[in-house]
Amino acid sequence: MQRLLAELRQSGITDDNVLAAIGSVDRERFVSAAFAERAWENTALPISFGQTISQPLVVAAMTEALRVGPRMKVLEVGTGSGYQAAVLSHLCRRLYTIERYRELQKSAERRFAALNITNITTIIGDGWLGWPPQAPFDRIIVTAAAQAAPEKLVEQLKIGGRMIIPLGETRDSQSLVLIDKTESGLTETPTLSVRFVPLLHGRVKRP
């Protein structure tokens, strides 16, 4: 873990709170047994349903760029293994996270309970639609890629709020984009080049 934190610092992550949050979350708990030995490598790893647990550098970069404060309410679209949510839970007041796949959602909930993380609420749903009953949000993080930011998510972002989302026409042309919402409109700032799975849209099956 210390080696990973040193690597993140060398890669430009400077926020001590973000680094402390990553150091506080045992990534091994969020990967399958087959990849346990690689849990602290700075690489993305596969999970179920063709999804991935993101590279720690990407998790750190997205978290740092959001500038999450301790009184903020955050929406995450794409719970996956729950790793990104667990990191954010150390920085915000409350985190709401949406997942399409029931098995992933339930597995993440069990991990949160085992780690005694109590400020995360999960739901099965279509991430394109956000979570209207809990809106507005101070911050929104999207962990799957779209061609443009979903309108419903932009609507659910507070004035003065910030969203980070991978955008791109193809998987080989994606960039993380910061979207700041002000009284006068939206400002979009591209940052890192990334490769995320697509943000799926449409009916969610609830077995």
C-alpha positions as CSV (number, residue, x, y, z in Angstrom):
1,M,0.0,0.0,0.0
2,Q,2.8,2.5,0.8
3,R,4.4,1.7,-2.5
4,L,1.1,2.6,-4.3
5,L,0.7,5.8,-2.3
6,A,4.3,6.8,-3.3
7,E,3.5,6.0,-6.9
8,L,0.4,8.2,-6.8
9,R,2.4,11.1,-5.3
10,Q,5.0,10.7,-8.1
11,S,2.2,10.7,-10.6
12,G,1.0,14.1,-9.4
13,I,-1.6,13.4,-6.7
14,T,-0.9,16.0,-4.0
15,D,-4.1,16.2,-1.8
16,D,-3.2,14.6,1.5
17,N,-6.8,13.9,2.3
18,V,-7.3,12.0,-0.9
19,L,-4.1,10.0,-0.3
20,A,-5.2,9.3,3.3
21,A,-8.6,8.1,2.1
22,I,-7.0,5.7,-0.4
23,G,-4.7,4.5,2.3
24,S,-7.7,3.8,4.5
25,V,-9.5,1.5,2.1
26,D,-8.2,-2.0,1.7
27,R,-8.5,-2.5,-2.1
28,E,-8.0,-6.2,-1.6
29,R,-11.6,-6.3,-0.2
30,F,-13.0,-5.0,-3.5
31,V,-11.4,-7.4,-5.9
32,S,-12.0,-11.1,-6.6
33,A,-9.8,-13.7,-4.9
34,A,-8.2,-14.5,-8.3
35,F,-6.7,-10.9,-8.3
36,A,-6.0,-10.5,-4.6
37,E,-2.2,-10.5,-5.1
38,R,-2.6,-7.6,-7.6
39,A,-5.0,-5.5,-5.4
40,W,-2.3,-2.9,-4.6
41,E,-1.0,-2.6,-8.1
42,N,-1.7,0.6,-10.0
43,T,-3.9,-1.1,-12.6
44,A,-7.6,-1.6,-13.4
45,L,-8.9,-5.1,-12.7
46,P,-11.9,-7.0,-14.0
47,I,-15.0,-7.6,-11.9
48,S,-18.4,-9.2,-12.8
49,F,-20.6,-8.3,-15.8
50,G,-17.8,-7.0,-17.9
51,Q,-17.1,-4.1,-15.5
52,T,-13.8,-3.1,-13.9
53,I,-12.4,-1.7,-10.7
54,S,-10.6,1.4,-11.8
55,Q,-6.9,2.0,-11.7
56,P,-6.0,3.6,-8.3
57,L,-4.4,6.6,-10.1
58,V,-7.7,7.3,-11.9
59,V,-9.7,6.9,-8.6
60,A,-7.3,9.3,-7.0
61,A,-7.3,11.8,-9.9
62,M,-11.1,11.8,-10.1
63,T,-11.5,12.2,-6.3
64,E,-8.9,15.0,-6.1
65,A,-10.5,16.9,-9.0
66,L,-13.9,16.8,-7.4
67,R,-12.6,18.7,-4.3
68,V,-15.0,17.0,-2.0
69,G,-15.7,18.6,1.4
70,P,-16.9,17.0,4.7
71,R,-20.3,18.5,4.5
72,M,-21.1,17.6,0.9
73,K,-23.6,15.2,-0.5
74,V,-22.2,13.2,-3.4
75,L,-23.8,11.1,-6.1
76,E,-21.9,8.3,-7.7
77,V,-23.1,6.7,-11.0
78,G,-21.8,3.2,-11.3
79,T,-21.1,1.5,-7.9
80,G,-19.2,-1.4,-9.4
81,S,-17.2,-3.1,-6.7
82,G,-17.8,-0.2,-4.3
83,Y,-14.1,0.9,-4.2
84,Q,-14.5,4.4,-5.4
85,A,-17.5,4.9,-3.1
86,A,-15.5,3.7,-0.1
87,V,-12.8,6.1,-0.9
88,L,-15.2,9.0,-1.2
89,S,-17.0,8.0,2.0
90,H,-14.0,9.2,4.0
91,L,-14.3,12.7,2.5
92,C,-18.0,13.5,2.2
93,R,-21.0,13.7,4.6
94,R,-23.2,11.4,2.5
95,L,-22.7,9.3,-0.6
96,Y,-25.5,8.0,-2.8
97,T,-24.5,5.5,-5.4
98,I,-26.4,3.9,-8.3
99,E,-25.7,0.5,-9.9
100,R,-27.4,-1.3,-12.8
101,Y,-26.5,-4.8,-11.7
102,R,-28.2,-6.2,-8.6
103,E,-25.4,-8.6,-7.8
104,L,-22.8,-5.8,-7.9
105,Q,-25.0,-3.6,-5.7
106,K,-25.5,-6.3,-3.1
107,S,-21.9,-7.3,-3.1
108,A,-20.9,-3.6,-2.6
109,E,-23.4,-3.3,0.3
110,R,-21.9,-6.3,2.0
111,R,-18.4,-4.8,1.7
112,F,-19.5,-1.5,3.1
113,A,-21.2,-3.2,6.1
114,A,-18.1,-5.4,6.7
115,L,-15.9,-2.2,6.7
116,N,-18.4,-0.4,9.0
117,I,-19.0,2.3,6.4
118,T,-22.3,3.9,7.3
119,N,-22.6,7.0,5.2
120,I,-23.2,5.2,1.8
121,T,-26.7,4.5,0.4
122,T,-27.0,2.3,-2.7
123,I,-29.8,1.8,-5.2
124,I,-30.5,-0.3,-8.4
125,G,-31.3,2.1,-11.2
126,D,-30.5,3.7,-14.5
127,G,-27.6,6.1,-13.9
128,W,-28.6,8.4,-16.8
129,L,-31.6,9.4,-14.6
130,G,-29.7,10.1,-11.5
131,W,-31.4,10.0,-8.1
132,P,-34.1,12.8,-8.2
133,P,-35.5,12.3,-4.6
134,Q,-32.0,13.0,-3.2
135,A,-31.1,15.9,-5.5
136,P,-29.5,18.4,-5.7
137,F,-26.0,17.1,-5.1
138,D,-22.8,19.1,-4.3
139,R,-20.7,16.7,-6.4
140,I,-21.4,14.0,-9.0
141,I,-19.0,11.3,-10.1
142,V,-19.7,9.1,-13.1
143,T,-17.6,5.9,-13.5
144,A,-18.7,4.9,-17.0
145,A,-18.3,6.8,-20.3
146,A,-20.9,8.7,-22.3
147,Q,-20.7,10.9,-25.4
148,A,-22.2,13.8,-23.5
149,A,-23.1,14.4,-19.9
150,P,-26.7,13.1,-19.2
151,E,-29.1,16.0,-18.9
152,K,-30.7,14.6,-15.8
153,L,-27.4,14.5,-14.0
154,V,-26.6,18.1,-14.9
155,E,-30.1,19.1,-13.6
156,Q,-29.4,17.4,-10.3
157,L,-26.1,19.2,-9.7
158,K,-26.3,22.2,-7.4
159,I,-25.4,25.7,-8.6
160,G,-21.7,25.9,-7.6
161,G,-21.5,22.1,-7.9
162,R,-19.0,20.0,-9.8
163,M,-19.3,16.8,-11.8
164,I,-16.6,14.6,-13.2
165,I,-17.4,12.2,-16.1
166,P,-15.5,10.3,-18.8
167,L,-16.7,11.6,-22.2
168,G,-15.8,10.5,-25.7
169,E,-17.1,9.2,-29.0
170,T,-15.2,5.9,-28.6
171,R,-13.3,4.1,-25.9
172,D,-10.0,5.2,-27.5
173,S,-11.0,8.9,-27.4
174,Q,-12.2,9.3,-23.8
175,S,-11.2,12.1,-21.5
176,L,-12.2,12.8,-17.9
177,V,-14.1,16.1,-18.1
178,L,-14.8,18.4,-15.1
179,I,-18.2,20.2,-15.4
180,D,-18.7,23.2,-13.1
181,K,-22.2,24.6,-12.8
182,T,-22.6,28.3,-12.1
183,E,-25.4,30.8,-12.3
184,S,-24.2,31.7,-15.8
185,G,-24.0,28.1,-17.1
186,L,-21.6,25.2,-17.4
187,T,-17.9,25.1,-17.8
188,E,-16.3,21.9,-19.2
189,T,-12.6,21.2,-18.6
190,P,-11.0,18.1,-20.1
191,T,-8.3,16.4,-18.0
192,L,-6.9,12.9,-18.2
193,S,-7.2,10.5,-21.2
194,V,-9.0,7.4,-19.9
195,R,-10.7,4.1,-21.0
196,F,-14.0,3.4,-19.2
197,V,-16.8,0.9,-20.0
198,P,-19.9,2.6,-21.5
199,L,-22.6,4.2,-19.4
200,L,-25.6,2.1,-20.2
201,H,-29.1,3.6,-20.6
202,G,-32.5,2.1,-20.4
203,R,-34.6,-0.3,-18.4
204,V,-32.9,-1.9,-15.4
205,K,-33.9,-5.5,-14.6
206,R,-34.5,-6.2,-10.9
207,P,-34.3,-9.9,-10.4
